[in-house]
């Protein structure tokens, strides 16, 4: 591992160089674009089967690598010379196929990525993108109900996720735990972002995060995040040397009629009657409910309060 640096002084090329994996989706491509604006040299790692979204023009500070998170050697190649890694997992198939086997794939990918980081002597920090679904799913029978907020200290209950086929929560929980175990064992400096549902242009009702949406709403833990806030949060926890542990990342809570209707309009086609009856019932249920918020992102908000993303911290 490279020695920790006290501040971002741009004094070495490896310090400026970071890897973004997976860089092909709306979040990854937006993160790459923002990092380039801030003066970083970016290794954009994309899956062999996909094409990278536009970065808004070519850049001399951008290199694209075709990687497979299940192929250790392709990861090592993408990380070569990099100071940091921003990692997020994108399933190779469409979202509707998310099932129990995805957990095994995400675990293998997380293990490969953290092991590759441990073996890359320039890597000094990893930002691991997880999900709020790795935090929110608790078994009510485990303990008496609590009035306290759900926050980064909570982990989703694996048995509960399996029982109710909450595959997204299961996959994200097991993958993140694998990453943390390996990071601690190998001495890799890591922080994780547990993101709410990303409100991206390609979001549909089939997104696996939405399994159990009515229950999330009722429990006051149904959270969303817009693209800009998610990107800014990742850069903040990477650049701030005081960042540690896990960070719940969201900037909106869906807990009232108006919010539910707005989200339904994003998720659902205009002809709601064409949807499966269960989804129609869920939509009607949301519209008739208002619940108190029971999830907190105070830790991230405190970190970001003085963080200025408008001023480039590095010169190209």
Secondary structure, DSSP 8 states (H G I E B T S, - for coil): -----SS----SHHHHEEEEES-SSHHHHHHHHHHHHTT-EEEEEEETT------SS--TTEEEEEE-TT-HHHHHHHHTT-SEEEE----SS-GGG--HHHHHHHHHHHHHHHHHHHT-TT--EEEEEEEGGGTS---GGGS----S-B-TT----HHHHHHTT-HHHHHHHHHHHHHHHHHHHHT--EEEEEE-EE--TT--TT-GGGTTHHHHHHHT--EEE-HHHHHHHHHHHHH-TT--EEEEE-SEE--SHHHHHHHHHHHS-S-GGGS-HHHHHHHHHHHT------B--HHHHHHHTT--SSS-SS--
